[in-house]
Amino acid sequence: MTLAAIIFVALALVPVLGSGYWTGQATRYVLFGMFAMSLSLLWGRAGMLTFGHAVFFGIGGYVMATLTMGLVGDGTFFGLLAQPWIALPVSVIGAALAAAALGWFLFWGRGFSGAYLAIITLSVAVVVEQAVRGLYALGGDNGLVGVPALATWAADPFNPVPMFYTVLVIAALVYVGLDRLLRSPMGTLLTAVSANPERLGHFGYSVFVVRLGAFVLGAAIAGLAGALFVATDGFASPSLIGFGLSAEVLIWVALGGRNILLAAFLGAIAVRLAESFLSGLLGDFWLLALGMVFMGSVVLLPQGLIATPMLWLNIRWIQGNKSNNRDAPGPANDGMV
């Protein structure tokens, strides 16, 4: 938690040290980092590799857009739902319900896992993206433009600073909540369902419930990130819901480190930053450079480019505290991460 606090405090200095442009970019990077944490929960801890995680990011975004733009109906009730701060939790619920319906099919009985789960979720992403592109009510290929922003304390609606801090606080709360969850008995169950689901079932736990619960929680966080992204960007497009973004978040998490939430969060930010600089430096070849880094990371640093030094620092931190407090009784140290 010490390192996480340092990271979030450092991010809070972006509006102070950077321009309005970089503050707006940092808002998007933090949202992508939150999205990456949701996949880290599923892939890194629960062992569920999904190639269609952007479906829930996009569902959250499109629910947010349709509600706040008043596209679902008229009257007092729908007018209430059109308020951005009310539409936000509804968007999260919409993504969670979609995940519950899909997860029931994926995990009921023996369920799907491994390559089968990856292929099915990839197919779902492709189908959903094409369906959204064909829906005139959702703007088709053009998407929905003019999504209202969340109301903040800023008098100037074009000031990116209040939205950045709002997003940063939400991301920090999501991180703390997930960190506490993974340190709880539920985190142990997620590790067990990844390592040996059959043995977990023999102990009387429902593998279906554990997997479905993790799947729904990951989708809800992805939906939250998608809804906030649309409210920040003012635009919802089919690219937010398809395989392209699903593949990108897999790369972010793999490069950062799928087993550590903070590493996945930083991986998304690092790759997006690299894209900003390398696209200008290398042009269309920046994707080739990113692919080479990805392959090198998988072969040489399978724990992730960011997770590997974090794990080393964490071990050194714990060993240092043990040596300093060898003779002093006290609670165990959880480390920096």
C-alpha positions in Angstrom: 0.0 0.0 0.0 3.0 2.3 0.6 4.0 2.2 -3.1 0.4 2.6 -4.2 0.0 5.7 -2.1 3.2 7.2 -3.7 1.9 6.4 -7.2 -1.5 8.1 -6.6 0.0 11.1 -4.9 2.4 11.5 -7.9 -0.5 11.3 -10.3 -2.3 14.0 -8.3 0.6 16.3 -9.2 -0.1 16.1 -13.0 -2.4 19.2 -13.1 0.1 21.1 -11.1 3.1 20.2 -13.3 1.5 19.6 -16.6 -0.7 21.5 -19.1 -4.4 21.2 -19.6 -3.8 18.9 -22.5 -1.8 16.4 -20.4 -4.3 16.7 -17.6 -7.0 15.6 -20.0 -4.8 12.8 -21.3 -4.0 11.7 -17.8 -7.7 11.4 -17.0 -8.1 8.9 -19.9 -4.9 7.0 -18.8 -6.2 6.6 -15.3 -9.5 5.3 -16.6 -7.6 2.8 -18.8 -5.6 1.8 -15.7 -8.9 1.1 -13.8 -10.0 -1.0 -16.8 -6.7 -2.9 -16.6 -7.2 -3.6 -12.9 -10.6 -5.2 -13.6 -8.9 -7.6 -16.1 -6.1 -8.2 -13.6 -8.7 -9.4 -11.1 -10.0 -11.9 -13.6 -6.9 -13.1 -15.4 -4.2 -12.6 -12.7 -6.1 -13.8 -9.7 -9.1 -15.9 -10.8 -7.3 -17.4 -13.8 -10.0 -16.4 -16.4 -8.4 -15.2 -19.6 -11.0 -13.3 -21.6 -10.6 -11.8 -25.0 -13.8 -9.8 -24.8 -13.4 -7.7 -21.6 -14.1 -4.5 -23.6 -17.7 -5.6 -24.0 -18.4 -4.5 -20.5 -16.3 -1.3 -20.8 -18.5 -0.5 -23.9 -21.8 -1.5 -22.2 -21.0 0.9 -19.4 -20.2 3.6 -21.8 -23.2 3.1 -24.0 -25.7 2.9 -21.1 -24.2 6.1 -19.7 -24.5 7.8 -23.1 -28.1 6.7 -23.9 -29.3 7.6 -20.4 -27.7 11.0 -20.1 -28.6 12.0 -23.7 -32.3 11.1 -23.0 -32.5 8.4 -25.7 -34.4 5.9 -23.6 -37.6 7.8 -23.0 -39.4 10.8 -21.6 -41.0 11.6 -18.3 -39.9 12.2 -14.7 -38.3 8.8 -14.2 -36.2 8.9 -17.3 -35.4 12.5 -16.6 -34.0 11.4 -13.3 -31.9 8.7 -14.9 -30.6 11.3 -17.3 -28.7 12.9 -14.5 -25.0 11.9 -15.0 -24.3 11.0 -11.3 -27.5 8.8 -11.3 -26.7 7.3 -14.7 -23.2 6.3 -13.5 -24.3 3.6 -11.0 -27.0 2.4 -13.4 -24.3 2.0 -16.1 -22.3 -0.1 -13.7 -25.3 -2.3 -12.9 -26.0 -2.7 -16.6 -22.5 -4.0 -17.2 -22.8 -6.3 -14.2 -26.1 -7.7 -15.3 -24.7 -8.4 -18.8 -21.8 -10.2 -17.2 -24.1 -12.2 -15.0 -26.1 -13.4 -18.0 -23.0 -14.3 -20.0 -21.2 -15.8 -17.0 -24.2 -18.1 -16.2 -23.8 -19.6 -19.6 -19.9 -19.7 -19.4 -19.5 -21.2 -15.9 -22.6 -23.3 -15.3 -21.9 -27.0 -14.8 -18.3 -27.8 -15.7 -18.0 -24.4 -17.3 -15.5 -23.1 -19.8 -11.9 -22.2 -19.0 -8.5 -21.7 -20.7 -8.5 -21.5 -24.5 -12.2 -22.3 -24.7 -13.2 -19.3 -22.5 -10.8 -17.0 -24.5 -12.3 -18.1 -27.9 -15.9 -17.7 -26.7 -15.4 -14.3 -25.2 -13.5 -13.2 -28.4 -16.5 -14.3 -30.4 -18.9 -12.4 -28.1 -16.8 -9.3 -28.5 -16.9 -9.5 -32.3 -20.6 -10.2 -32.4 -21.5 -7.4 -30.0 -19.4 -4.9 -31.8 -21.0 -5.7 -35.1 -24.5 -5.5 -33.5 -23.7 -2.1 -32.1 -22.5 -0.9 -35.5 -25.7 -1.9 -37.1 -28.0 -0.2 -34.5 -29.1 3.2 -35.9 -30.5 4.1 -32.4 -26.9 3.9 -31.1 -25.4 5.9 -33.9 -24.1 3.0 -35.9 -20.5 3.4 -37.0 -20.5 7.0 -36.0 -21.4 6.3 -32.4 -23.1 8.8 -30.0 -21.7 12.4 -29.8 -22.4 15.0 -27.2 -22.5 12.8 -24.0 -22.9 15.2 -21.0 -20.1 15.4 -18.6 -20.3 14.7 -14.9 -21.1 17.7 -12.8 -18.0 18.8 -10.8 -17.1 21.9 -8.7 -15.7 23.6 -11.8 -17.5 26.7 -13.1 -15.8 26.2 -16.4 -17.1 23.0 -18.0 -14.0 22.8 -20.2 -11.6 22.8 -17.2 -10.2 19.2 -17.1 -8.7 19.5 -13.6 -11.9 18.7 -11.5 -12.7 15.7 -13.7 -9.2 14.4 -13.4 -9.3 14.5 -9.6 -12.8 12.9 -9.6 -11.5 10.1 -11.8 -8.3 9.7 -9.7 -10.2 9.4 -6.4 -12.6 6.8 -7.9 -9.6 4.8 -9.3 -7.9 5.0 -5.9 -11.0 3.8 -4.1 -11.4 0.9 -6.6 -7.8 -0.1 -6.0 -8.1 0.0 -2.3 -11.3 -2.0 -2.4 -9.8 -4.6 -4.7 -6.7 -4.8 -2.6 -8.7 -5.4 0.5 -10.8 -8.0 -1.3 -7.7 -9.9 -2.5 -6.2 -9.9 1.0 -9.5 -11.4 2.4 -10.7 -15.0 2.4 -12.4 -14.2 -1.0 -9.0 -13.5 -2.4 -7.9 -17.0 -1.3 -10.9 -18.5 -3.0 -10.0 -16.7 -6.2 -6.5 -18.1 -6.1 -7.9 -21.6 -5.3 -10.3 -21.5 -8.2 -7.5 -20.6 -10.5 -5.0 -23.1 -9.2 -7.2 -26.2 -8.6 -11.0 -25.7 -9.0 -11.7 -29.4 -8.5 -10.1 -29.4 -5.1 -11.9 -26.3 -4.1 -15.2 -28.0 -5.0 -14.2 -31.0 -2.8 -14.0 -28.6 0.2 -17.6 -27.6 -0.3 -17.3 -24.4 -2.2 -19.2 -23.6 -5.3 -16.7 -23.1 -8.2 -19.6 -21.7 -10.2 -20.4 -19.0 -7.6 -16.8 -18.0 -7.1 -16.1 -17.7 -10.9 -19.4 -15.9 -11.6 -18.9 -13.5 -8.7 -15.4 -12.6 -9.9 -16.6 -12.2 -13.5 -19.5 -9.9 -12.5 -17.2 -7.8 -10.2 -14.6 -7.4 -13.0 -17.3 -6.5 -15.5 -18.8 -3.9 -13.1 -15.4 -2.2 -12.7 -14.9 -2.2 -16.4 -18.4 -0.7 -16.9 -17.5 2.0 -14.3 -14.4 2.8 -16.3 -16.3 2.8 -19.6 -19.1 5.1 -18.2 -16.5 7.6 -16.8 -14.6 7.5 -20.1 -17.6 8.3 -22.2 -18.6 11.1 -19.8 -15.0 12.5 -20.0 -14.7 12.1 -23.8 -18.3 13.1 -24.6 -18.4 10.3 -27.2 -19.3 6.6 -27.3 -18.2 4.5 -30.3 -18.3 0.9 -31.3 -14.5 0.7 -30.9 -15.1 0.8 -27.2 -16.9 -2.5 -27.2 -15.1 -4.7 -29.6 -12.0 -7.0 -29.9 -9.6 -4.2 -30.6 -9.8 -2.7 -27.1 -10.0 -6.1 -25.6 -6.7 -7.0 -27.1 -5.1 -3.7 -26.0 -6.1 -4.2 -22.4 -4.6 -7.7 -22.5 -1.3 -6.2 -23.7 -1.4 -3.5 -20.9 -2.0 -6.1 -18.2 0.6 -8.6 -19.6 3.3 -5.9 -19.9 2.5 -4.4 -16.5 2.0 -7.7 -14.7 -1.3 -9.5 -14.4 -0.7 -10.8 -10.9 -0.4 -7.3 -9.3 -3.2 -4.8 -9.5 -0.9 -1.8 -9.3 1.4 -3.2 -12.0 -1.6 -3.7 -14.3 -2.7 -0.1 -13.6 0.7 1.3 -14.3 1.0 -0.9 -17.4 -2.0 0.7 -19.0 -0.6 4.2 -18.3 2.9 3.3 -19.5 1.7 1.8 -22.8 -0.6 4.8 -23.5 2.2 7.2 -22.8 4.5 5.1 -25.0 1.9 5.3 -27.8 1.8 9.1 -27.5 5.6 9.5 -27.8 6.4 6.6 -30.1 3.6 7.3 -32.7 5.2 10.7 -33.2 8.8 9.3 -33.3 8.3 6.2 -35.3 5.0 6.8 -37.1 3.2 3.7 -38.1 6.1 1.5 -36.9 5.4 2.2 -33.2 3.1 -0.8 -33.1 6.0 -3.0 -34.3 8.1 -1.6 -31.5 5.4 -2.3 -29.0 5.0 -5.8 -30.3 8.8 -6.4 -29.9 8.7 -5.1 -26.3 5.6 -7.3 -25.6 7.3 -10.5 -26.9 10.5 -9.7 -25.0 8.6 -9.2 -21.8 6.7 -12.5 -22.2 10.0 -14.4 -22.7 12.4 -12.6 -20.4 10.1 -11.2 -17.7 6.9 -13.3 -17.6 5.8 -11.6 -14.4 5.7 -8.3 -16.3 8.0 -5.3 -16.9 6.6 -3.4 -14.0 5.6 -6.3 -11.7 9.1 -7.8 -11.7 10.9 -4.8 -10.0 7.9 -4.3 -7.8 8.1 -7.9 -6.5 11.8 -7.4 -5.9 11.2 -4.2 -4.0 8.5 -5.8 -2.0 10.7 -8.7 -1.0 13.5 -6.4 0.0 11.1 -4.2 2.0 9.8 -7.2 4.0 13.3 -8.6 4.6 14.5 -5.3 5.8 11.6 -4.9 8.2 12.1 -8.5 9.5 15.8 -7.8 10.2 15.1 -4.6 11.9 12.3 -6.0 14.1 13.6 -9.4 14.6 13.5 -9.1 18.4 10.4 -6.8 18.5 7.0 -8.5 18.7 4.3 -7.1 16.4 2.0 -7.7 13.5 3.3 -9.1 10.2 4.2 -6.6 7.5 2.3 -6.9 4.3 4.9 -5.1 2.2 4.9 -2.1 0.0 2.5 -3.3 -2.7 
